[in-house]
Every structure is written in C-alpha cells, then in structure tokens.
Amino acid sequence: MKYKNDNHEIIKLNTGDVPYLYYPRLEEVDFIKHCFTTREGGVSEGMFSSLNLSFTRGDDENAVIENYRRLADEIGCDIGDFVCTDQTHTTNIIRVGRDDRGYGVTREKPYRDVDGLVTDEPGVVLSTFYADCMPLYFVDPVNKAIGLSHSGWRGTVARMGRATLEKMAEEFGTKPEDVIAAIGPSICQDCYEVSEDVAEEFYKEFGDAVNNCDVADGGDWGLNLNSRVNEILSYGKAAGKYQLNLWRANEIVLAEAGVKVENIVTTNVCTCCNPDILFSHRASKGKRGNLGAFMYIRR
C-alpha cells in the first residue's frame, strides 16, 4: 500500500481473512470498534473483485450478501446489525438505534437522502460507503456516542463535519472539545483535479475577504494571497483546473467546529493511489465496487 508519508502508524492494516484499515488513535477508545474495508477478502468477481459492498452497481446480490457476512464475522457483529446510509451528497444526518438494524443489508431502508448516522446504542453498526469520497468518524468518550458521515466535495464545502457534531450535540449533549475525530481514506490532492466551478465553491466558503477578484469575469483568485484557501486549493496541470485537498479542508471544518487539533486524526492513504487494494471511482473510470466505513459501540 502507498502511504502519503512515512508515518504508517496513522492508520494500520489488519490482515485477517477480511483485511481492513483502522486507526490506532480510535482503538484507544475501548468501547468502540471501527474499520475501513479494502477490496480484498470477498467473493465478488470482475470489476467488483472482491469485497464489493454495494447492491446498486450491478454486482450479484448473493455475492454482496456473502461479503457482508464475511465482514460481520471479521469485526465481531451479525449481518443483521448493519445500518446503512442512503448517500446523495447531503448533510442530512439521522439518529439510529437497535430497531433500525439491518436497514440497507437484510431489509430495505425506509429513509432517503441520508449521508450521516449517529447512535449511542451498543451493537448498532453505522455503515457508510466510498470509492474516493471521505468518511468522517466521530467518537464522544464522555457520553459514549458515535457518528459516521460521508463527505465528498459537496459535503465538505457544506461542512458535513460541523453538521454531524451539531447532530450529536442535539441528540446526546456532545461537546466538540471532547470528540475524537478521524478523516478516513479518500482521494488525495495530487489525484483530485476539479473544475473551476467546484474550486469557486471552496473559495467562497473558505476564502478570506482580502481577495476581491471576480473569477466569473476571468479574474485570478490569487491563491498566494490567501493562506487558508492555499492550503485547500492549488493550480492544476491544465488551465481552469485546480487540485483540491479534501483532507485539509475537513481538518479546518472540524477545528473551526470546536474539535481540538490534537484530537483530529487525518488519513495518509489515498484511494486513487491504491487501486489494487482500494476501490477508486477516478482510477477505474467508474468501473468499481464500493468500500465501507463501519463503527459500532461494543455490547
């Protein structure tokens, strides 16, 4: 696996029958179990090989069910414990509990347009899905509550991290300063070229007032004049293209929402740099399955 720096301890690979990535920092919290799957350890074939966790991309349903069964055995839960999102790049988050177990795997989901889940009930496996977008893990060790959210560029510019913290505060009394948060494996800045309209959304959300150039009229954002935007955006290889740093953008979102910097753990694994072991929409040009991020409170 290719890491973006030499510190492999940020995230580790568990090499069981179903290999998965995990954060040692989150493992220090003894009441939770979490993981981020690889594409290894399942039974799917072809472009879905082998641990595809999506029912909607054309894979054989029985193979996907078997993949979930194998994953459940690996992480110590039952196949009926998973509760899945219905991801549409929103900042909608719902609280789920024991009565919701199985939604998205063993029974149909009754909700739509949900990109984040929170719970304080043991045995409820929060489940979100990826192939370049970013998982955000939240652990509140004071109130023994957790959250898991999907954040692509739309979720990031809409501050999905802040929205999840606000939902946890509403439901469980969570204080951001108590939270340990992890930014999961996803596409890195080197691999993530975006168009000017996407870059402009980030400039509007994260930019300072020091630069008044009008991009729509052909102006230059002057990224060198704005240190915070410069941490998120750099000029791309072609005219009108930019390289977007979702990892840094989400660090800023979490810190500005009140999470202590020392409690934010950022990935050093890019999905697009590792297409042999991780599904990547960009690397495969859309011919792929889905990875999964999972977390639950131990019974």
VENBEL-V772288 format. One record per residue. N is the residue number from 1. PSI is psi in degrees with one decimal (none if undefined). Layout:
n=N psi=PSI
n=N psi=PSI
This chain:
n=1 psi=138.4
n=2 psi=126.9
n=3 psi=151.1
n=4 psi=-9.4
n=5 psi=-179.6
n=6 psi=-5.2
n=7 psi=85.0
n=8 psi=-14.6
n=9 psi=-16.3
n=10 psi=-42.8
n=11 psi=138.8
n=12 psi=158.2
n=13 psi=118.3
n=14 psi=124.4
n=15 psi=51.5
n=16 psi=-164.6
n=17 psi=-33.1
n=18 psi=95.4
n=19 psi=144.0
n=20 psi=158.9
n=21 psi=148.5
n=22 psi=161.5
n=23 psi=119.4
n=24 psi=-34.2
n=25 psi=-40.3
n=26 psi=-31.8
n=27 psi=-18.8
n=28 psi=-21.7
n=29 psi=106.1
n=30 psi=-10.0
n=31 psi=1.2
n=32 psi=157.9
n=33 psi=135.1
n=34 psi=162.7
n=35 psi=164.8
n=36 psi=119.8
n=37 psi=159.8
n=38 psi=-173.1
n=39 psi=13.0
n=40 psi=152.1
n=41 psi=3.1
n=42 psi=-164.2
n=43 psi=-1.5
n=44 psi=157.9
n=45 psi=168.8
n=46 psi=-137.9
n=47 psi=-13.2
n=48 psi=-1.0
n=49 psi=129.8
n=50 psi=-21.1
n=51 psi=62.5
n=52 psi=134.5
n=53 psi=20.5
n=54 psi=133.4
n=55 psi=-6.6
n=56 psi=7.4
n=57 psi=5.7
n=58 psi=3.7
n=59 psi=160.0
n=60 psi=127.0
n=61 psi=-39.7
n=62 psi=-35.1
n=63 psi=-41.4
n=64 psi=-42.8
n=65 psi=-43.9
n=66 psi=-37.3
n=67 psi=-42.6
n=68 psi=-38.5
n=69 psi=-43.9
n=70 psi=-41.9
n=71 psi=-43.7
n=72 psi=-45.1
n=73 psi=-39.3
n=74 psi=-38.5
n=75 psi=5.5
n=76 psi=34.0
n=77 psi=-177.4
n=78 psi=155.2
n=79 psi=-24.7
n=80 psi=7.4
n=81 psi=-14.0
n=82 psi=140.0
n=83 psi=119.8
n=84 psi=150.7
n=85 psi=169.6
n=86 psi=78.5
n=87 psi=125.4
n=88 psi=27.3
n=89 psi=40.3
n=90 psi=-177.8
n=91 psi=28.9
n=92 psi=131.0
n=93 psi=137.6
n=94 psi=153.7
n=95 psi=133.5
n=96 psi=159.5
n=97 psi=-163.6
n=98 psi=-36.2
n=99 psi=-13.5
n=100 psi=-3.7
n=101 psi=139.1
n=102 psi=-17.8
n=103 psi=121.7
n=104 psi=-11.8
n=105 psi=-62.9
n=106 psi=-9.7
n=107 psi=158.4
n=108 psi=141.9
n=109 psi=137.8
n=110 psi=3.2
n=111 psi=160.8
n=112 psi=163.8
n=113 psi=53.1
n=114 psi=119.2
n=115 psi=2.1
n=116 psi=148.3
n=117 psi=143.2
n=118 psi=152.3
n=119 psi=159.7
n=120 psi=16.5
n=121 psi=130.6
n=122 psi=148.8
n=123 psi=4.5
n=124 psi=110.2
n=125 psi=102.2
n=126 psi=135.6
n=127 psi=121.9
n=128 psi=163.5
n=129 psi=148.7
n=130 psi=155.5
n=131 psi=35.1
n=132 psi=-30.5
n=133 psi=178.0
n=134 psi=129.1
n=135 psi=141.7
n=136 psi=120.8
n=137 psi=137.2
n=138 psi=129.1
n=139 psi=123.5
n=140 psi=98.3
n=141 psi=-14.9
n=142 psi=-50.6
n=143 psi=2.5
n=144 psi=57.3
n=145 psi=156.1
n=146 psi=159.4
n=147 psi=151.4
n=148 psi=124.6
n=149 psi=150.4
n=150 psi=129.4
n=151 psi=100.5
n=152 psi=-156.8
n=153 psi=-35.3
n=154 psi=-43.6
n=155 psi=-35.4
n=156 psi=-46.9
n=157 psi=-23.4
n=158 psi=3.6
n=159 psi=59.0
n=160 psi=-36.7
n=161 psi=-45.1
n=162 psi=-41.6
n=163 psi=-38.4
n=164 psi=-42.8
n=165 psi=-39.5
n=166 psi=-38.7
n=167 psi=-40.6
n=168 psi=-34.9
n=169 psi=-42.0
n=170 psi=-42.6
n=171 psi=-36.5
n=172 psi=-2.9
n=173 psi=21.3
n=174 psi=137.4
n=175 psi=128.9
n=176 psi=-34.5
n=177 psi=-14.2
n=178 psi=-12.8
n=179 psi=140.4
n=180 psi=125.9
n=181 psi=142.9
n=182 psi=135.0
n=183 psi=117.5
n=184 psi=172.2
n=185 psi=136.2
n=186 psi=-176.5
n=187 psi=138.1
n=188 psi=169.4
n=189 psi=-37.9
n=190 psi=-33.0
n=191 psi=-14.4
n=192 psi=87.1
n=193 psi=131.6
n=194 psi=161.9
n=195 psi=169.9
n=196 psi=-35.1
n=197 psi=-36.3
n=198 psi=-45.5
n=199 psi=-38.0
n=200 psi=-36.6
n=201 psi=-39.8
n=202 psi=-35.8
n=203 psi=-41.8
n=204 psi=-38.7
n=205 psi=-39.4
n=206 psi=-8.4
n=207 psi=157.1
n=208 psi=171.1
n=209 psi=3.4
n=210 psi=-17.1
n=211 psi=116.8
n=212 psi=16.9
n=213 psi=142.8
n=214 psi=103.7
n=215 psi=-37.8
n=216 psi=-27.4
n=217 psi=18.0
n=218 psi=10.3
n=219 psi=170.5
n=220 psi=131.1
n=221 psi=-19.9
n=222 psi=55.8
n=223 psi=-28.4
n=224 psi=-15.2
n=225 psi=-9.1
n=226 psi=102.4
n=227 psi=-37.2
n=228 psi=-45.3
n=229 psi=-34.1
n=230 psi=-23.6
n=231 psi=-21.1
n=232 psi=-36.4
n=233 psi=140.1
n=234 psi=160.2
n=235 psi=140.1
n=236 psi=-176.1
n=237 psi=-23.7
n=238 psi=157.2
n=239 psi=136.6
n=240 psi=8.0
n=241 psi=150.2
n=242 psi=152.3
n=243 psi=124.2
n=244 psi=129.0
n=245 psi=89.2
n=246 psi=-32.4
n=247 psi=-49.9
n=248 psi=-37.8
n=249 psi=-42.2
n=250 psi=-30.1
n=251 psi=-43.5
n=252 psi=-44.6
n=253 psi=-47.9
n=254 psi=-43.5
n=255 psi=-41.6
n=256 psi=-19.7
n=257 psi=-6.5
n=258 psi=0.4
n=259 psi=133.7
n=260 psi=139.7
n=261 psi=-38.4
n=262 psi=-11.7
n=263 psi=11.5
n=264 psi=120.2
n=265 psi=120.8
n=266 psi=139.0
n=267 psi=159.2
n=268 psi=25.4
n=269 psi=124.4
n=270 psi=130.8
n=271 psi=-40.2
n=272 psi=-28.1
n=273 psi=-13.7
n=274 psi=53.4
n=275 psi=-18.5
n=276 psi=-26.4
n=277 psi=-15.6
n=278 psi=141.2
n=279 psi=136.0
n=280 psi=122.4
n=281 psi=-42.6
n=282 psi=-44.1
n=283 psi=-34.1
n=284 psi=-1.6
n=285 psi=38.6
n=286 psi=-3.6
n=287 psi=87.1
n=288 psi=169.7
n=289 psi=-159.9
n=290 psi=139.4
n=291 psi=169.5
n=292 psi=144.5
n=293 psi=136.8
n=294 psi=146.2
n=295 psi=140.1
n=296 psi=160.0
n=297 psi=127.2
n=298 psi=145.9
n=299 psi=none
